[in-house]
Amino acid sequence: MKKILILGGCGFVGANLSLYFAEKGYKVTAFDNLARRGSEYNLDDFKNKGVKFVHGDIRCKEDFDNLGTFDAICECSAQPSAIDGYNNPYYDFSNNTLGLFNVLEFARKQENKPAVIFWSTNKVYSGDKINSFELYESDTRYRWILQESSTKGWDSRYGFSNEFSIDGGQHSIYGMSKVMSDLACQEYFDAFGVKTVVNRFSCLAGPRQWGKSAQGWVAWWAIAAMFNLPLVYIGWKGKQVRDALFIDDICKLVEMEIDSIDKVKGQVFNIGGGKDISLSLIEATSLVEREFNRKMKISIIEEPRKADHVIYISDIRKIKEAIGWEPKIGVEEGYQQIIRWVTNNVELLTKLYL
């Protein structure tokens, strides 16, 4: 039986991964400090599925001392908001960078050299550089003008690959903290042979995501529609675009990377829904208005968020070529999963949002 440690195990991604791998027959340990409101609601499901919970903090290296050894470690703990870090930069740095060094040291010292799957982000790329390409405005979204480009790592047909430069400012403090961790994973593979995989994820979504406008916005749109709460478009009139990746596809990706670790160790991948699974804020609003049969209350802030991207779509061809993975769940199906979760957990969500 494979043993897997999931750090941030009670967060959106971590909780879903914990339950997914438990159902697959893994011996799962979910490690979390329960700092994010709502994360504690996963503990009963963990008991029912045989997931071991450890209350710990990756910033405290002593919390790793008695965890044991593992075949794989999923490092999906983070301060995940690109907005909050401007108020307290050290909090982002301590959670997302120093904490990751504790994880890498923990893995380095294990004789069996476990796979380490790291959650990086599209925010490792400069907002100024991401936003430098020609685009045009349609009714519901901005679009790139199709063109040949000499810029390494960008193709107007597919989006951004991991070869796009990470230089420059305008990453956000969150993105800065992830750049350092991203590079640390690559260096620990080269220096010590730690079997790291860096996934630079775009917009992640699905059930169990306690969304808010600053982070987890896809789920937040459905929650807001359920409770008739107002939505805010910050910049670009709500026509900014992200590729969306839903949780079932995330779990399958991680499973395939662990099973194929010798093919992907030491590598960096841009991961998202890709060119075929994307949406704007306006398009998400139309979808939830249709599903909940109500008109949403919208306010618009003209000034974009600092370091934000007007269009970000992941070029996912590299991971497909490496292990054959590609996303299967489109926007409509992904939202149906979220909406079922929302409607089945109204009482619980009421405690958090009303």
One Martini backbone bead per residue (centre of mass of N, CA, C, O) as a GRO file, in nm:
protein
  354
    1MET     BB    1   0.093   0.039   0.026
    2LYS     BB    2   0.068   0.356  -0.037
    3LYS     BB    3   0.220   0.657   0.083
    4ILE     BB    4   0.058   0.978   0.163
    5LEU     BB    5   0.132   1.327   0.174
    6ILE     BB    6  -0.089   1.606   0.263
    7LEU     BB    7  -0.042   1.938   0.227
    8GLY     BB    8  -0.315   2.098   0.296
    9GLY     BB    9  -0.548   1.867   0.353
   10CYS     BB   10  -0.809   2.086   0.414
   11GLY     BB   11  -0.824   2.198   0.158
   12PHE     BB   12  -0.943   2.193  -0.141
   13VAL     BB   13  -0.729   2.008  -0.272
   14GLY     BB   14  -0.643   1.830  -0.030
   15ALA     BB   15  -0.918   1.698   0.034
   16ASN     BB   16  -0.969   1.572  -0.241
   17LEU     BB   17  -0.709   1.406  -0.248
   18SER     BB   18  -0.747   1.242   0.008
   19LEU     BB   19  -1.010   1.098  -0.086
   20TYR     BB   20  -0.910   0.984  -0.352
   21PHE     BB   21  -0.669   0.808  -0.236
   22ALA     BB   22  -0.834   0.644  -0.038
   23GLU     BB   23  -1.013   0.511  -0.262
   24LYS     BB   24  -0.738   0.385  -0.399
   25GLY     BB   25  -0.566   0.267  -0.128
   26TYR     BB   26  -0.425   0.466   0.024
   27LYS     BB   27  -0.213   0.598   0.272
   28VAL     BB   28  -0.343   0.881   0.439
   29THR     BB   29  -0.200   1.208   0.512
   30ALA     BB   30  -0.335   1.495   0.670
   31PHE     BB   31  -0.189   1.824   0.669
   32ASP     BB   32  -0.294   2.089   0.904
   33ASN     BB   33  -0.380   2.418   1.057
   34LEU     BB   34  -0.678   2.536   1.015
   35ALA     BB   35  -0.686   2.849   0.917
   36ARG     BB   36  -0.911   2.801   0.722
   37ARG     BB   37  -1.218   2.857   0.678
   38GLY     BB   38  -1.379   2.525   0.659
   39SER     BB   39  -1.159   2.295   0.687
   40GLU     BB   40  -1.292   2.137   0.935
   41TYR     BB   41  -1.531   1.997   0.761
   42ASN     BB   42  -1.342   1.742   0.663
   43LEU     BB   43  -1.296   1.546   0.911
   44ASP     BB   44  -1.534   1.348   0.895
   45ASP     BB   45  -1.461   1.231   0.616
   46PHE     BB   46  -1.189   1.121   0.699
   47LYS     BB   47  -1.290   0.913   0.901
   48ASN     BB   48  -1.472   0.753   0.695
   49LYS     BB   49  -1.200   0.706   0.492
   50GLY     BB   50  -0.916   0.679   0.659
   51VAL     BB   51  -0.794   0.956   0.723
   52LYS     BB   52  -0.517   1.099   0.845
   53PHE     BB   53  -0.481   1.347   1.097
   54VAL     BB   54  -0.258   1.641   1.111
   55HIS     BB   55  -0.175   1.894   1.333
   56GLY     BB   56  -0.001   2.134   1.135
   57ASP     BB   57   0.303   2.325   1.034
   58ILE     BB   58   0.527   2.400   0.782
   59ARG     BB   59   0.687   2.626   0.951
   60CYS     BB   60   0.735   2.369   1.143
   61LYS     BB   61   0.979   2.133   1.151
   62GLU     BB   62   0.883   1.963   1.404
   63ASP     BB   63   0.611   1.856   1.267
   64PHE     BB   64   0.785   1.623   1.099
   65ASP     BB   65   0.929   1.416   1.294
   66ASN     BB   66   0.661   1.188   1.323
   67LEU     BB   67   0.548   1.100   1.027
   68GLY     BB   68   0.751   0.954   0.852
   69THR     BB   69   0.712   0.772   0.555
   70PHE     BB   70   0.699   0.822   0.187
   71ASP     BB   71   0.609   0.806  -0.156
   72ALA     BB   72   0.440   1.083  -0.129
   73ILE     BB   73   0.422   1.449  -0.183
   74CYS     BB   74   0.176   1.707  -0.132
   75GLU     BB   75   0.224   2.061  -0.195
   76CYS     BB   76  -0.087   2.252  -0.111
   77SER     BB   77   0.007   2.467   0.065
   78ALA     BB   78  -0.124   2.808   0.138
   79GLN     BB   79  -0.121   3.141   0.050
   80PRO     BB   80  -0.355   3.211  -0.224
   81SER     BB   81  -0.359   3.524  -0.232
   82ALA     BB   82  -0.286   3.805  -0.444
   83ILE     BB   83  -0.378   4.034  -0.230
   84ASP     BB   84  -0.292   3.992   0.080
   85GLY     BB   85   0.030   4.030   0.065
   86TYR     BB   86   0.045   4.348   0.079
   87ASN     BB   87  -0.016   4.355   0.397
   88ASN     BB   88   0.173   4.064   0.443
   89PRO     BB   89   0.452   3.943   0.317
   90TYR     BB   90   0.560   3.737   0.532
   91TYR     BB   91   0.326   3.539   0.519
   92ASP     BB   92   0.385   3.438   0.238
   93PHE     BB   93   0.682   3.359   0.282
   94SER     BB   94   0.643   3.156   0.520
   95ASN     BB   95   0.438   2.967   0.378
   96ASN     BB   96   0.555   2.945   0.060
   97THR     BB   97   0.876   2.915   0.133
   98LEU     BB   98   0.975   2.817   0.410
   99GLY     BB   99   0.786   2.574   0.417
  100LEU     BB  100   0.907   2.434   0.163
  101PHE     BB  101   1.187   2.379   0.286
  102ASN     BB  102   1.085   2.175   0.493
  103VAL     BB  103   0.985   1.975   0.284
  104LEU     BB  104   1.252   1.925   0.131
  105GLU     BB  105   1.409   1.825   0.379
  106PHE     BB  106   1.227   1.590   0.445
  107ALA     BB  107   1.276   1.446   0.171
  108ARG     BB  108   1.591   1.435   0.164
  109LYS     BB  109   1.609   1.246   0.438
  110GLN     BB  110   1.485   1.026   0.270
  111GLU     BB  111   1.583   0.730   0.135
  112ASN     BB  112   1.335   0.686  -0.083
  113LYS     BB  113   1.260   0.935  -0.237
  114PRO     BB  114   1.007   1.106  -0.273
  115ALA     BB  115   0.758   1.240  -0.419
  116VAL     BB  116   0.721   1.597  -0.522
  117ILE     BB  117   0.429   1.788  -0.534
  118PHE     BB  118   0.397   2.118  -0.667
  119TRP     BB  119   0.219   2.426  -0.606
  120SER     BB  120   0.202   2.640  -0.837
  121THR     BB  121   0.186   2.939  -1.060
  122ASN     BB  122   0.099   3.197  -1.281
  123LYS     BB  123   0.237   3.420  -1.082
  124VAL     BB  124   0.537   3.383  -1.193
  125TYR     BB  125   0.425   3.588  -1.391
  126SER     BB  126   0.428   3.881  -1.534
  127GLY     BB  127   0.183   4.104  -1.587
  128ASP     BB  128   0.320   4.280  -1.800
  129LYS     BB  129   0.389   4.040  -1.993
  130ILE     BB  130   0.111   3.907  -2.023
  131ASN     BB  131  -0.017   4.205  -2.124
  132SER     BB  132   0.160   4.259  -2.410
  133PHE     BB  133  -0.054   4.144  -2.596
  134GLU     BB  134  -0.256   4.139  -2.848
  135LEU     BB  135  -0.601   4.255  -2.844
  136TYR     BB  136  -0.960   4.195  -2.822
  137GLU     BB  137  -1.307   4.292  -2.802
  138SER     BB  138  -1.579   4.130  -2.698
  139ASP     BB  139  -1.876   4.076  -2.550
  140THR     BB  140  -1.731   3.863  -2.308
  141ARG     BB  141  -1.422   3.903  -2.412
  142TYR     BB  142  -1.093   3.866  -2.434
  143ARG     BB  143  -0.859   3.847  -2.719
  144TRP     BB  144  -0.633   3.721  -2.913
  145ILE     BB  145  -0.431   3.791  -3.167
  146LEU     BB  146  -0.353   3.617  -3.428
  147GLN     BB  147   0.000   3.523  -3.420
  148GLU     BB  148   0.315   3.558  -3.468
  149SER     BB  149   0.591   3.468  -3.239
  150SER     BB  150   0.912   3.539  -3.066
  151THR     BB  151   0.806   3.455  -2.793
  152LYS     BB  152   0.899   3.268  -2.547
  153GLY     BB  153   0.612   3.080  -2.433
  154TRP     BB  154   0.420   3.206  -2.670
  155ASP     BB  155   0.085   3.129  -2.805
  156SER     BB  156  -0.210   3.233  -2.950
  157ARG     BB  157  -0.332   2.927  -2.959
  158TYR     BB  158  -0.229   2.817  -2.642
  159GLY     BB  159  -0.031   3.008  -2.478
  160PHE     BB  160   0.145   2.930  -2.181
  161SER     BB  161   0.457   2.826  -2.108
  162ASN     BB  162   0.739   2.739  -1.914
  163GLU     BB  163   0.927   2.928  -2.113
  164PHE     BB  164   0.837   3.165  -1.986
  165SER     BB  165   0.923   3.436  -1.834
  166ILE     BB  166   1.005   3.529  -1.476
  167ASP     BB  167   1.067   3.806  -1.509
  168GLY     BB  168   1.018   4.068  -1.307
  169GLY     BB  169   0.746   4.214  -1.205
  170GLN     BB  170   0.420   4.169  -1.131
  171HIS     BB  171   0.338   3.897  -0.937
  172SER     BB  172   0.313   3.943  -0.661
  173ILE     BB  173   0.374   3.831  -0.353
  174TYR     BB  174   0.275   3.552  -0.401
  175GLY     BB  175   0.437   3.500  -0.662
  176MET     BB  176   0.714   3.544  -0.538
  177SER     BB  177   0.697   3.305  -0.334
  178LYS     BB  178   0.664   3.092  -0.570
  179VAL     BB  179   0.920   3.134  -0.727
  180MET     BB  180   1.114   3.041  -0.506
  181SER     BB  181   0.990   2.756  -0.476
  182ASP     BB  182   1.013   2.662  -0.761
  183LEU     BB  183   1.330   2.680  -0.770
  184ALA     BB  184   1.385   2.496  -0.529
  185CYS     BB  185   1.283   2.238  -0.655
  186GLN     BB  186   1.485   2.232  -0.888
  187GLU     BB  187   1.743   2.238  -0.709
  188TYR     BB  188   1.688   1.976  -0.539
  189PHE     BB  189   1.710   1.792  -0.776
  190ASP     BB  190   1.999   1.868  -0.872
  191ALA     BB  191   2.149   1.847  -0.585
  192PHE     BB  192   1.969   1.575  -0.440
  193GLY     BB  193   1.728   1.412  -0.599
  194VAL     BB  194   1.462   1.532  -0.566
  195LYS     BB  195   1.129   1.437  -0.676
  196THR     BB  196   1.029   1.688  -0.848
  197VAL     BB  197   0.715   1.871  -0.921
  198VAL     BB  198   0.607   2.146  -1.124
  199ASN     BB  199   0.291   2.315  -1.097
  200ARG     BB  200   0.155   2.569  -1.301
  201PHE     BB  201  -0.129   2.693  -1.206
  202SER     BB  202  -0.425   2.799  -1.260
  203CYS     BB  203  -0.762   2.769  -1.242
  204LEU     BB  204  -0.916   2.634  -0.961
  205ALA     BB  205  -1.195   2.388  -0.927
  206GLY     BB  206  -1.471   2.298  -0.697
  207PRO     BB  207  -1.557   2.114  -0.465
  208ARG     BB  208  -1.476   2.242  -0.142
  209GLN     BB  209  -1.473   2.552  -0.220
  210TRP     BB  210  -1.409   2.836  -0.024
  211GLY     BB  211  -1.500   3.096  -0.173
  212LYS     BB  212  -1.373   3.405  -0.320
  213SER     BB  213  -1.287   3.682  -0.495
  214ALA     BB  214  -0.965   3.647  -0.440
  215GLN     BB  215  -1.030   3.324  -0.415
  216GLY     BB  216  -1.218   3.099  -0.578
  217TRP     BB  217  -1.425   3.228  -0.797
  218VAL     BB  218  -1.589   3.003  -0.929
  219ALA     BB  219  -1.736   2.910  -0.670
  220TRP     BB  220  -1.834   3.189  -0.576
  221TRP     BB  221  -2.044   3.231  -0.798
  222ALA     BB  222  -2.233   3.003  -0.694
  223ILE     BB  223  -2.270   3.100  -0.404
  224ALA     BB  224  -2.382   3.380  -0.470
  225ALA     BB  225  -2.629   3.274  -0.625
  226MET     BB  226  -2.764   3.117  -0.397
  227PHE     BB  227  -2.753   3.397  -0.192
  228ASN     BB  228  -2.769   3.668  -0.342
  229LEU     BB  229  -2.485   3.790  -0.399
  230PRO     BB  230  -2.256   4.005  -0.478
  231LEU     BB  231  -2.066   4.116  -0.755
  232VAL     BB  232  -1.720   4.175  -0.877
  233TYR     BB  233  -1.559   4.376  -1.113
  234ILE     BB  234  -1.198   4.382  -1.163
  235GLY     BB  235  -1.158   4.494  -1.429
  236TRP     BB  236  -1.228   4.469  -1.770
  237LYS     BB  237  -1.548   4.432  -1.734
  238GLY     BB  238  -1.529   4.105  -1.697
  239LYS     BB  239  -1.322   4.004  -1.955
  240GLN     BB  240  -1.150   3.825  -1.817
  241VAL     BB  241  -0.926   3.533  -1.857
  242ARG     BB  242  -0.956   3.175  -1.780
  243ASP     BB  243  -0.836   2.873  -1.718
  244ALA     BB  244  -1.002   2.574  -1.620
  245LEU     BB  245  -0.961   2.345  -1.336
  246PHE     BB  246  -1.083   2.048  -1.225
  247ILE     BB  247  -1.056   1.826  -0.965
  248ASP     BB  248  -1.055   1.553  -1.114
  249ASP     BB  249  -0.814   1.632  -1.299
  250ILE     BB  250  -0.612   1.684  -1.075
  251CYS     BB  251  -0.607   1.404  -0.946
  252LYS     BB  252  -0.518   1.253  -1.201
  253LEU     BB  253  -0.255   1.398  -1.245
  254VAL     BB  254  -0.114   1.321  -0.978
  255GLU     BB  255  -0.127   1.021  -1.015
  256MET     BB  256   0.038   1.015  -1.280
  257GLU     BB  257   0.295   1.147  -1.167
  258ILE     BB  258   0.358   0.934  -0.955
  259ASP     BB  259   0.359   0.685  -1.153
  260SER     BB  260   0.570   0.886  -1.348
  261ILE     BB  261   0.826   1.009  -1.201
  262ASP     BB  262   1.069   0.936  -1.399
  263LYS     BB  263   0.950   1.134  -1.629
  264VAL     BB  264   0.899   1.419  -1.432
  265LYS     BB  265   1.136   1.473  -1.282
  266GLY     BB  266   1.244   1.813  -1.257
  267GLN     BB  267   0.987   1.940  -1.371
  268VAL     BB  268   0.789   2.179  -1.567
  269PHE     BB  269   0.436   2.278  -1.558
  270ASN     BB  270   0.164   2.387  -1.738
  271ILE     BB  271  -0.163   2.410  -1.571
  272GLY     BB  272  -0.489   2.350  -1.724
  273GLY     BB  273  -0.752   2.373  -1.947
  274GLY     BB  274  -0.689   2.548  -2.168
  275LYS     BB  275  -0.820   2.658  -2.468
  276ASP     BB  276  -1.109   2.486  -2.416
  277ILE     BB  277  -1.107   2.583  -2.086
  278SER     BB  278  -1.278   2.880  -2.062
  279LEU     BB  279  -1.336   3.206  -1.884
  280SER     BB  280  -1.527   3.467  -1.786
  281LEU     BB  281  -1.699   3.655  -1.575
  282ILE     BB  282  -1.945   3.696  -1.756
  283GLU     BB  283  -1.984   3.393  -1.825
  284ALA     BB  284  -2.025   3.300  -1.533
  285THR     BB  285  -2.272   3.471  -1.476
  286SER     BB  286  -2.458   3.352  -1.693
  287LEU     BB  287  -2.452   3.066  -1.585
  288VAL     BB  288  -2.569   3.116  -1.293
  289GLU     BB  289  -2.826   3.259  -1.381
  290ARG     BB  290  -2.942   3.013  -1.526
  291GLU     BB  291  -2.928   2.801  -1.291
  292PHE     BB  292  -3.083   3.012  -1.069
  293ASN     BB  293  -3.285   3.213  -1.187
  294ARG     BB  294  -3.105   3.496  -1.175
  295LYS     BB  295  -3.009   3.824  -1.111
  296MET     BB  296  -2.719   3.970  -1.073
  297LYS     BB  297  -2.526   4.169  -0.864
  298ILE     BB  298  -2.332   4.436  -1.009
  299SER     BB  299  -1.997   4.554  -0.978
  300ILE     BB  300  -1.753   4.812  -1.083
  301ILE     BB  301  -1.399   4.811  -1.115
  302GLU     BB  302  -1.174   4.962  -1.317
  303GLU     BB  303  -0.932   4.888  -1.155
  304PRO     BB  304  -0.703   4.673  -1.154
  305ARG     BB  305  -0.529   4.449  -1.019
  306LYS     BB  306  -0.241   4.392  -0.902
  307ALA     BB  307  -0.083   4.177  -1.131
  308ASP     BB  308  -0.288   4.118  -1.332
  309HIS     BB  309  -0.470   3.929  -1.579
  310VAL     BB  310  -0.643   3.936  -1.873
  311ILE     BB  311  -0.490   3.676  -2.002
  312TYR     BB  312  -0.498   3.319  -1.908
  313ILE     BB  313  -0.336   3.042  -2.078
  314SER     BB  314  -0.252   2.713  -2.089
  315ASP     BB  315   0.015   2.526  -2.209
  316ILE     BB  316  -0.041   2.158  -2.220
  317ARG     BB  317   0.152   1.988  -2.410
  318LYS     BB  318   0.379   1.874  -2.229
  319ILE     BB  319   0.211   1.681  -2.042
  320LYS     BB  320   0.088   1.516  -2.267
  321GLU     BB  321   0.360   1.409  -2.378
  322ALA     BB  322   0.468   1.278  -2.112
  323ILE     BB  323   0.164   1.120  -1.993
  324GLY     BB  324  -0.133   1.186  -2.136
  325TRP     BB  325  -0.252   1.436  -2.013
  326GLU     BB  326  -0.596   1.568  -1.996
  327PRO     BB  327  -0.865   1.743  -1.984
  328LYS     BB  328  -1.234   1.659  -1.941
  329ILE     BB  329  -1.362   1.906  -1.789
  330GLY     BB  330  -1.582   2.134  -1.841
  331VAL     BB  331  -1.749   2.410  -1.753
  332GLU     BB  332  -2.035   2.293  -1.725
  333GLU     BB  333  -1.963   2.040  -1.559
  334GLY     BB  334  -1.809   2.182  -1.332
  335TYR     BB  335  -2.052   2.354  -1.236
  336GLN     BB  336  -2.239   2.122  -1.167
  337GLN     BB  337  -2.068   2.017  -0.932
  338ILE     BB  338  -2.074   2.274  -0.761
  339ILE     BB  339  -2.385   2.309  -0.741
  340ARG     BB  340  -2.439   2.045  -0.595
  341TRP     BB  341  -2.274   2.114  -0.348
  342VAL     BB  342  -2.422   2.371  -0.268
  343THR     BB  343  -2.718   2.246  -0.247
  344ASN     BB  344  -2.611   2.018  -0.029
  345ASN     BB  345  -2.471   2.282   0.163
  346VAL     BB  346  -2.639   2.521   0.281
  347GLU     BB  347  -2.603   2.517   0.588
  348LEU     BB  348  -2.295   2.535   0.590
  349LEU     BB  349  -2.264   2.795   0.409
  350THR     BB  350  -2.425   2.986   0.588
  351LYS     BB  351  -2.209   3.001   0.817
  352LEU     BB  352  -1.988   3.146   0.616
  353TYR     BB  353  -2.179   3.376   0.436
  354LEU     BB  354  -2.421   3.489   0.663
   0.00000   0.00000   0.00000
